[in-house]
Amino acid sequence: MRIHFGSWRKTDNTYGGGPQLVSLFAGALNRPELRFTDLLVPWIAIVGALGFLAAWLVVAIMEHTSLSRYVWHLPLFFLGLVVLFTSLIGIVVFP
């Protein structure tokens, strides 16, 4: 019994349009910075700003619901949330 690997081929419709979507984002995500007219902004600055805003929202909700009284050092907790959310957003955006 012999198996011929050369004759085994996959069709283009296997993924249902997935490779085209990945190829659209591959060019944009491969660049180290994003261009706004003449201003180049690094991706890490955008991801860091989103992580900061997400952490700020969590701390604001915690303060509104009085859950922040259970946190020993709120600024240190906020910094940890910024690092956590920035890392999670970075993993999702740049796998």
N, C-alpha and C positions, 0 to 999 in steps of 0.2 A: 504494500500500500504506500503510494507516494503522494505527497501533498505538494502541489505547485503553487508557490507563493506569488509568482509573477503574474498569474492570471487573475488573482483576487484583487478587485478594485472597489473603491467606494464611490457612490454617486454624489453629485453636487447637492442634492436635495436632502441629505442625511440630517443636517442640523436645522433646516427650516429657516434659513436667513441669518443664522447666528454669526458666521464668519464675516458677513458684510458689515454687521453692526460693530464687531470687534475691530475690523479694519478702518472704520470711520473714526473710532476713538484712539486707535493705535498711533496715528500720526500726531494728534494733539497731545496725548499723554506722554509721548516720547520726548518732547521738548522740555528743557529744564525750567523755562519760564513762559508766562502768558503775555502776549503783546496787546496793549491798549494804546492805539495810535503810535506814539513814540516812546511810551513808557513800558518797560519790561518788568513784570512782577513775578517773582519766583513762586512756584507752586506751594512751597512750604509756608510762605507767608499767608496764602489764601487758606490752606488747611489749618494753620495755627490760629487764624482769626475765627474760623468756623468753630474750632475747638474751644476757644475762649468764650465765644457767644453761647455755645451749648452749656459750658460750665457755669456761666453767669446766670443763665436761665434756670438751671438746677438749683443753684444757691438762692436765687430770688424766690423760687417756689418753696424751698426749705424754710426760708425766713418768714414767708407769708403764712405757712402752716405751722410755725413754731417748732419745726423739727431741727433747726440749727442749734437749739440748746443742748442737744445730745452730742454735738461735735465739740471736741476739746479745744481745737485750735482752728477756727474757721478759715483764716487766710491760708494756712498750710493745706487744709482740706480742699480749698478752691484751687490751689496750685496743682495738687494731685489730680483733681478733676480735669483741669486744662490739659495736663499731660496725657491722661487716659483718653479723653475725647479726641485730642489731636492724633494720637496713635491709632485709635479706631477708625477715624475718618480717613487717615492716611492709608490704612490697610484696605479699606473699602475702595478708595479712589485709585490707589496704585497697588494692586495685588502682587 
